[in-house]
Amino acid sequence: MKKFAFISDFDGTLSDKDFYEIITENYAIKDNDSKYAAWRRKEINVVDYLGHIFKNIDREEAEIDQDIMKISLDPYTKEFIQNIESYGIDFYIVSAGTSYYINRVFEREGIKGVKVYSNEGIYKDKGIHFQLDKESEFYSDISGIDKLKVVESIKKNYDFIFYAGDSEPDVKAALIADVVFAKSRLIKLMGDNNKACIPFSSFEEVWKEVESYIKE
């Protein structure tokens, strides 16, 4: 059994902004206002809302690729991954978005070998369509992929789990981690659940904290 693993959300945690926000800020997605309100009222699930946004982008694949290239990662991302891997720490992404854009962003940044747990997506009919595997051990009808189940599975092979996230879909997974790094809404949500967390704004800060643990 290995000692440490670091698991991170992607949108809004490793990236500066959620991809769905980039899309809705740039394009008039049909029924977006009503769908967004229904999602926030928890009348529809996150996978339904994101699925609606992505499949209704109404752009050619090359144009969507240009939008994906607008996703800005934390500038310390590549160095952070290299640093933790130099100490034998495995790095994972778990995301309720889609690997369609995550993999493209990592390729752009020259980041290789990261295991990504996310919803599969394909381009068709001028949008990105989720390809959900309902037979997967990690399937969730709420978010497509169940972050808690993913973290539970990873945790079986490690003594100590770091988790980084920013919002509601991260809560259950974060609660079973040993150390939680939190941004945005997740900070308050951890407090609401009586779980300690380390607020952060950059992965350079996260690395300094991780380094203090692995050198103990």
C-alpha positions in Angstrom: 0.0 0.0 0.0 1.3 3.5 -0.9 1.2 6.3 1.6 -0.1 9.4 -0.2 -2.5 10.2 -3.0 -3.7 13.7 -4.1 -7.2 13.9 -5.6 -8.5 17.1 -7.2 -11.6 18.4 -8.8 -11.0 20.2 -12.1 -13.5 23.0 -12.8 -13.1 25.9 -10.5 -10.5 24.1 -8.5 -7.6 23.4 -10.8 -9.1 25.7 -13.5 -9.9 29.3 -12.9 -13.5 29.0 -14.1 -16.0 26.2 -14.8 -16.2 25.4 -18.5 -20.0 25.7 -18.4 -19.5 29.3 -17.3 -17.2 30.0 -20.3 -19.9 28.6 -22.6 -22.8 30.4 -21.0 -20.9 33.7 -21.0 -20.1 33.5 -24.7 -23.2 31.9 -26.2 -27.0 32.2 -25.8 -27.8 28.7 -24.7 -31.5 28.0 -25.1 -33.5 27.7 -21.8 -30.3 28.4 -19.8 -31.9 30.7 -17.3 -34.8 28.4 -16.4 -32.5 25.3 -16.4 -29.9 27.1 -14.2 -32.6 28.2 -11.7 -34.1 24.6 -11.6 -30.6 23.3 -10.9 -30.0 25.7 -8.1 -33.4 24.8 -6.6 -32.2 21.1 -6.9 -35.1 20.3 -9.2 -32.7 18.9 -11.8 -29.3 17.2 -11.2 -25.9 18.6 -12.1 -25.5 16.1 -14.9 -28.8 17.2 -16.4 -27.9 20.9 -16.3 -24.4 20.4 -17.7 -25.6 18.0 -20.3 -28.1 20.5 -21.5 -25.5 23.3 -21.7 -22.8 21.2 -23.5 -25.1 19.6 -26.1 -26.6 23.0 -27.0 -23.4 24.9 -27.6 -24.4 25.0 -31.3 -20.8 25.4 -32.7 -18.5 23.5 -35.0 -16.0 21.2 -33.2 -13.1 23.6 -34.1 -14.9 26.5 -32.5 -15.6 24.4 -29.3 -11.9 23.5 -29.2 -11.1 27.2 -29.3 -13.4 27.7 -26.3 -11.7 24.8 -24.5 -8.3 26.6 -25.0 -9.8 29.5 -23.0 -9.8 27.3 -19.9 -7.1 28.8 -17.7 -5.4 26.4 -15.3 -3.7 27.5 -12.0 -0.3 28.6 -13.3 1.4 26.3 -10.7 -0.5 23.2 -11.9 2.3 21.4 -13.9 5.0 22.2 -11.3 2.6 21.0 -8.5 2.0 17.7 -10.2 5.7 17.2 -10.9 6.6 18.1 -7.3 4.2 15.6 -5.7 5.1 12.9 -8.2 8.8 13.3 -7.4 7.8 12.2 -3.8 6.0 9.2 -5.1 2.5 10.7 -4.6 -0.1 9.7 -7.2 -2.3 12.5 -8.6 -5.9 12.0 -9.7 -8.6 14.2 -11.2 -12.3 13.5 -10.4 -14.8 15.7 -12.2 -18.5 15.9 -12.8 -17.7 17.7 -16.1 -16.2 15.7 -19.0 -12.9 14.4 -19.9 -13.6 15.8 -23.4 -12.1 19.1 -22.4 -10.0 18.1 -19.4 -7.8 15.8 -21.6 -7.4 18.6 -24.2 -6.3 21.1 -21.6 -3.8 18.8 -20.1 -2.4 18.0 -23.6 -2.1 21.8 -24.2 -0.2 22.2 -20.9 2.1 19.2 -21.6 0.7 17.3 -18.6 0.9 13.6 -19.1 0.0 10.4 -17.2 -2.8 11.9 -15.0 -5.6 9.5 -14.2 -8.9 11.3 -14.9 -12.2 10.1 -13.5 -14.9 12.0 -15.3 -17.8 11.7 -17.6 -17.0 10.7 -21.2 -18.1 13.1 -23.9 -18.2 13.1 -27.7 -18.8 15.8 -30.2 -22.0 15.5 -32.3 -24.8 17.7 -33.6 -22.8 20.9 -32.8 -22.3 20.1 -29.1 -20.7 17.9 -26.5 -22.8 14.9 -25.5 -22.3 12.9 -22.3 -21.7 9.2 -22.8 -22.7 7.9 -19.4 -21.8 4.3 -18.5 -24.7 3.2 -16.2 -22.8 -0.1 -15.7 -19.8 1.6 -14.2 -19.1 1.1 -10.5 -18.8 4.9 -10.3 -22.0 5.8 -12.0 -24.3 8.4 -10.4 -27.6 9.6 -11.8 -27.0 12.9 -10.0 -23.6 13.8 -11.4 -22.8 11.1 -14.0 -19.8 10.0 -11.9 -20.0 9.6 -8.2 -17.0 11.4 -6.6 -17.5 9.6 -3.3 -17.3 6.2 -4.9 -14.2 7.2 -6.8 -12.4 8.4 -3.7 -13.5 5.4 -1.7 -12.0 3.1 -4.4 -8.7 5.1 -4.5 -8.5 5.2 -0.7 -8.2 1.4 -0.5 -4.7 1.7 -1.9 -3.3 4.5 0.2 -2.7 5.4 3.8 -3.4 9.1 3.4 -5.6 11.1 1.0 -5.4 14.8 0.1 -8.5 16.3 -1.6 -9.0 19.6 -3.3 -12.4 21.0 -4.4 -14.6 24.0 -4.6 -18.3 23.2 -4.5 -21.2 21.0 -3.4 -20.4 18.0 -5.6 -17.1 17.7 -3.7 -18.6 17.5 -0.2 -19.1 13.8 0.3 -15.7 12.9 -1.3 -13.9 15.6 0.8 -15.5 14.3 4.0 -13.6 11.0 3.8 -10.2 12.6 2.9 -7.5 13.1 5.5 -6.7 16.6 4.5 -9.1 18.9 2.5 -8.0 21.9 0.5 -11.0 24.1 -0.2 -11.9 27.1 -2.4 -15.1 29.0 -2.8 -18.3 27.4 -1.5 -16.6 24.3 -0.3 -15.0 26.3 2.6 -18.3 27.0 4.2 -19.7 23.5 3.3 -16.8 21.9 5.2 -17.6 24.0 8.2 -21.3 23.1 8.0 -20.2 19.4 8.1 -17.7 20.0 11.0 -14.8 19.0 8.7 -11.6 21.0 9.0 -10.2 22.3 5.7 -7.3 24.4 4.5 -8.6 27.4 2.4 -6.4 28.1 -0.6 -6.2 30.3 -3.7 -3.3 28.8 -5.6 -1.7 25.4 -5.9 1.6 26.9 -5.0 0.1 27.4 -1.5 -1.2 23.8 -1.6 2.2 22.4 -2.4 3.7 24.1 0.7 1.1 22.5 2.9 1.6 19.1 1.2 5.3 19.3 1.5 5.0 19.9 5.3 3.0 16.6 5.6 5.3 14.4 3.5 8.4 15.7 5.3 7.1 14.9 8.8 
